[in-house]
Amino acid sequence: MGSNMVKMGDINPSLELTFLGTGTSQGIPVIGCDCEVCSSLDARDKRLRSSLLIREKATNLQMCIDAGPDFRQQMLAANVHHLDAVLVTHAHIDHIGGLDEIRSFNYLQHKSIPVYVNSPAYDGIRAMYSYAFAAKPYPGLPELDLRLVEDDFLIGNIKITPIEVMHYKLPVLAYRIGNFAYITDAKTISAAEREKLIGVKTLVVNGLRRENHFSHFTLAEALQLIAEVKPRIAYITHISHYMGLAAAVDITLPKNVMLAYDGLRIEV
């Protein structure tokens, strides 16, 4: 073969992305809150816990990033009938609280589901779902094939690059696929890990609110990262009710940036 041969996994795949949830740990509306965002009738202000469905159009391979407490509802709303993998960012409950529902896919597909994790998430999931990892598990429990991520890896022919970000003191995995990257629950990113974002054309990044927070990007910090990476288009996710109404915030953002919302579907 000549030197111009492209290895499988190095090609930018054609992806369909569905935002299953774009809210923070409490979602929107927040229980017991009557603020203008929680009371809004705009569908863009109704936010389940953050998760993203990724479908490779050529093969119909499907994976999701995170499976929080709303996972069952999100899978039903998106009409998902098969799932090839779950990419976990970290083991906080709003990102892994729905992993028990994987058992539906175990039953449909007659196999365990690969769940990609870093070391802290590996330990956290085994602790939270200890019953699923028992020596003699009860029949019908979720079958989670935990796979520790340390470097680039393949799902099918899709190359995935993990990017470590810090959620206060907790290492969290962001993910890059081709010219697309997804970052959530980040407060700081080292210079070495930022280099992995060079060339990204579609960027999804967390922006909790306008006011400072010890473990999440503010809107201004998310916009600063976007300005540094220079994607063609960027979407803000993991949004709290303190951000304000989506319609009001969107008109203040740069032309290539918007707040993501539940059900938004894009192609990259």
C-alpha positions as CSV (number, residue, x, y, z in Angstrom):
1,M,0.0,0.0,0.0
2,G,1.1,3.6,-0.7
3,S,2.0,6.1,2.0
4,N,-1.4,7.8,1.5
5,M,-3.3,4.9,3.0
6,V,-5.7,6.0,5.8
7,K,-6.0,3.7,8.7
8,M,-9.5,2.7,9.9
9,G,-10.3,4.9,12.9
10,D,-8.4,7.9,11.5
11,I,-11.2,8.9,9.2
12,N,-13.6,11.6,10.4
13,P,-16.8,9.6,10.8
14,S,-20.2,11.1,9.8
15,L,-22.0,11.4,13.1
16,E,-25.6,12.2,14.2
17,L,-25.6,13.7,17.7
18,T,-28.8,13.9,19.8
19,F,-28.7,15.9,23.1
20,L,-30.6,13.6,25.5
21,G,-30.1,16.0,28.4
22,T,-28.4,19.4,28.8
23,G,-29.1,20.1,32.5
24,T,-27.0,20.0,35.6
25,S,-27.3,17.6,38.5
26,Q,-30.8,18.8,39.6
27,G,-32.2,19.2,36.1
28,I,-34.7,21.9,35.1
29,P,-37.2,22.5,36.6
30,V,-35.6,22.1,40.0
31,I,-37.9,20.5,42.6
32,G,-39.7,23.2,44.5
33,C,-38.4,26.1,42.5
34,D,-40.6,28.8,41.0
35,C,-38.0,31.0,39.3
36,E,-38.6,32.2,35.7
37,V,-36.5,29.4,34.2
38,C,-38.1,26.6,36.1
39,S,-41.6,28.1,35.4
40,S,-40.8,28.7,31.7
41,L,-43.1,27.2,29.0
42,D,-40.2,27.2,26.5
43,A,-39.2,23.6,25.8
44,R,-35.6,24.8,25.6
45,D,-35.7,25.5,29.4
46,K,-36.7,21.9,30.3
47,R,-33.5,20.1,30.9
48,L,-32.8,16.5,31.9
49,R,-29.4,15.5,33.3
50,S,-26.6,15.8,30.7
51,S,-26.2,13.0,28.2
52,L,-25.4,12.7,24.5
53,L,-26.4,10.0,22.0
54,I,-23.9,9.4,19.1
55,R,-24.8,7.5,16.0
56,E,-22.4,6.7,13.2
57,K,-24.5,7.1,10.1
58,A,-22.6,4.6,7.9
59,T,-22.9,1.6,10.3
60,N,-25.7,2.7,12.7
61,L,-23.3,2.1,15.6
62,Q,-24.7,3.9,18.6
63,M,-23.2,4.9,21.9
64,C,-24.0,7.5,24.5
65,I,-21.9,9.7,26.8
66,D,-23.1,9.2,30.4
67,A,-26.2,7.5,31.7
68,G,-27.7,9.5,34.5
69,P,-30.9,9.2,36.5
70,D,-33.0,10.1,33.4
71,F,-31.5,7.4,31.2
72,R,-34.6,5.3,30.8
73,Q,-36.7,8.3,29.9
74,Q,-34.0,9.6,27.5
75,M,-33.7,6.2,25.7
76,L,-37.5,6.0,25.2
77,A,-37.8,9.6,24.0
78,A,-35.0,9.0,21.4
79,N,-36.5,5.7,20.4
80,V,-33.2,3.9,21.0
81,H,-33.5,0.1,20.3
82,H,-29.8,-0.8,20.5
83,L,-26.7,0.5,22.2
84,D,-23.1,-0.5,21.4
85,A,-21.3,1.3,24.2
86,V,-21.4,3.9,27.0
87,L,-18.7,6.5,27.5
88,V,-18.6,7.6,31.1
89,T,-17.2,11.0,32.0
90,H,-17.1,10.4,35.8
91,A,-19.0,8.6,38.5
92,H,-21.2,11.3,40.0
93,I,-24.8,10.2,40.3
94,D,-26.1,12.6,37.6
95,H,-23.8,10.8,35.1
96,I,-24.1,7.1,36.1
97,G,-27.3,6.9,38.0
98,G,-29.1,5.1,35.2
99,L,-26.6,2.4,34.4
100,D,-28.9,-0.2,35.9
101,E,-31.2,0.4,32.9
102,I,-28.5,-1.2,30.7
103,R,-30.1,-4.5,31.5
104,S,-32.8,-3.7,28.9
105,F,-30.1,-3.6,26.2
106,N,-28.5,-6.8,27.6
107,Y,-31.8,-8.6,27.2
108,L,-32.4,-7.2,23.6
109,Q,-28.8,-7.8,22.4
110,H,-27.9,-10.9,24.4
111,K,-24.6,-9.6,25.6
112,S,-22.9,-7.3,28.0
113,I,-22.5,-3.6,27.1
114,P,-19.0,-2.0,27.1
115,V,-18.8,0.9,29.5
116,Y,-15.6,3.0,29.1
117,V,-14.3,4.6,32.3
118,N,-11.2,6.1,33.9
119,S,-9.8,4.7,37.1
120,P,-11.9,6.7,39.6
121,A,-15.1,6.0,37.6
122,Y,-14.2,2.3,37.5
123,D,-14.0,2.2,41.3
124,G,-17.1,4.4,41.7
125,I,-19.3,2.2,39.4
126,R,-18.2,-1.0,41.1
127,A,-19.0,0.4,44.5
128,M,-22.4,1.9,43.4
129,Y,-23.5,-1.2,41.5
130,S,-21.7,-3.8,43.6
131,Y,-24.7,-6.2,43.1
132,A,-24.0,-6.3,39.4
133,F,-20.4,-7.5,40.0
134,A,-21.1,-10.1,42.6
135,A,-19.5,-13.5,42.1
136,K,-23.0,-15.1,41.7
137,P,-25.2,-12.2,40.5
138,Y,-28.9,-12.4,40.6
139,P,-30.3,-13.2,37.2
140,G,-31.4,-10.2,35.1
141,L,-29.0,-7.7,36.7
142,P,-27.2,-5.3,34.4
143,E,-24.2,-6.7,32.6
144,L,-21.6,-3.9,32.5
145,D,-18.3,-4.6,30.8
146,L,-16.1,-2.0,32.4
147,R,-13.2,-1.0,30.2
148,L,-10.5,1.2,31.6
149,V,-9.5,4.1,29.3
150,E,-5.9,5.1,29.3
151,D,-5.3,6.1,25.6
152,D,-7.0,6.3,22.3
153,F,-9.4,3.4,21.7
154,L,-11.7,2.1,19.0
155,I,-15.4,1.3,19.1
156,G,-16.1,-0.4,15.8
157,N,-14.0,1.6,13.4
158,I,-14.4,4.9,15.3
159,K,-11.3,6.2,17.0
160,I,-12.0,7.9,20.3
161,T,-9.5,10.2,22.0
162,P,-10.0,10.7,25.8
163,I,-9.1,14.1,27.2
164,E,-8.6,14.5,30.9
165,V,-10.3,17.6,32.5
166,M,-10.5,18.4,36.2
167,H,-13.8,18.7,38.0
168,Y,-12.3,20.5,41.1
169,K,-9.9,17.7,42.2
170,L,-11.7,14.8,40.3
171,P,-10.3,13.7,36.9
172,V,-13.1,13.6,34.3
173,L,-12.9,12.2,30.8
174,A,-13.9,14.4,27.9
175,Y,-14.0,12.7,24.5
176,R,-13.0,13.6,20.9
177,I,-14.2,11.8,17.8
178,G,-12.8,13.2,14.6
179,N,-13.5,16.9,14.5
180,F,-16.0,16.7,17.3
181,A,-15.3,17.0,21.1
182,Y,-17.6,16.8,24.2
183,I,-16.5,18.2,27.5
184,T,-18.6,18.3,30.7
185,D,-18.0,19.0,34.3
186,A,-14.7,20.7,33.6
187,K,-13.2,23.6,35.6
188,T,-9.6,23.3,34.5
189,I,-7.8,21.7,31.5
190,S,-4.0,21.3,31.4
191,A,-2.1,22.7,28.5
192,A,-1.2,19.2,27.3
193,E,-4.8,18.1,27.3
194,R,-5.9,21.3,25.6
195,E,-3.6,20.4,22.7
196,K,-5.9,17.4,22.0
197,L,-8.6,19.9,21.0
198,I,-6.6,21.4,18.2
199,G,-8.6,21.2,14.9
200,V,-12.0,20.5,16.6
201,K,-14.8,21.9,14.4
202,T,-17.8,21.1,16.6
203,L,-17.3,21.6,20.4
204,V,-19.7,20.8,23.2
205,V,-18.6,22.2,26.6
206,N,-20.2,22.7,30.0
207,G,-21.2,26.1,31.1
208,L,-23.1,26.0,34.4
209,R,-24.0,29.6,35.1
210,R,-22.7,33.1,34.9
211,E,-21.5,33.3,38.5
212,N,-18.2,31.6,39.6
213,H,-18.4,27.9,40.6
214,F,-15.5,25.9,42.2
215,S,-15.9,22.9,40.0
216,H,-17.6,23.9,36.7
217,F,-16.9,26.3,33.9
218,T,-18.9,29.5,34.1
219,L,-20.4,30.7,30.8
220,A,-17.5,33.2,30.4
221,E,-15.0,30.4,31.0
222,A,-16.7,28.2,28.4
223,L,-16.6,31.0,25.9
224,Q,-12.9,31.6,26.6
225,L,-12.2,28.0,25.8
226,I,-14.3,28.2,22.6
227,A,-12.4,31.3,21.6
228,E,-9.1,29.4,22.1
229,V,-10.2,26.2,20.2
230,K,-11.9,28.2,17.4
231,P,-14.5,25.6,16.4
232,R,-16.9,26.4,13.6
233,I,-19.8,25.9,16.0
234,A,-20.0,25.3,19.7
235,Y,-22.8,24.3,22.1
236,I,-23.1,24.9,25.8
237,T,-24.4,22.1,28.0
238,H,-24.7,21.1,31.7
239,I,-26.7,24.2,32.3
240,S,-28.4,25.2,35.6
241,H,-31.5,27.3,36.1
242,Y,-29.2,30.1,37.3
243,M,-28.0,30.7,33.7
244,G,-31.3,32.3,32.7
245,L,-33.9,31.8,30.0
246,A,-32.5,30.1,26.9
247,A,-34.0,32.7,24.6
248,A,-32.5,35.6,26.5
249,V,-29.0,34.0,26.8
250,D,-28.8,32.9,23.2
251,I,-29.0,36.4,21.8
252,T,-26.0,37.5,23.9
253,L,-23.7,34.7,22.6
254,P,-21.3,34.8,19.6
255,K,-22.8,33.8,16.3
256,N,-21.2,30.4,16.4
257,V,-22.3,29.6,19.9
258,M,-25.7,28.5,21.3
259,L,-27.1,26.8,24.4
260,A,-27.8,23.2,23.6
261,Y,-31.3,21.9,24.5
262,D,-32.9,18.6,25.1
263,G,-33.8,16.9,21.8
264,L,-31.5,19.0,19.7
265,R,-30.1,16.9,16.9
266,I,-27.1,17.8,14.8
267,E,-24.8,16.2,12.2
268,V,-21.0,16.5,12.3
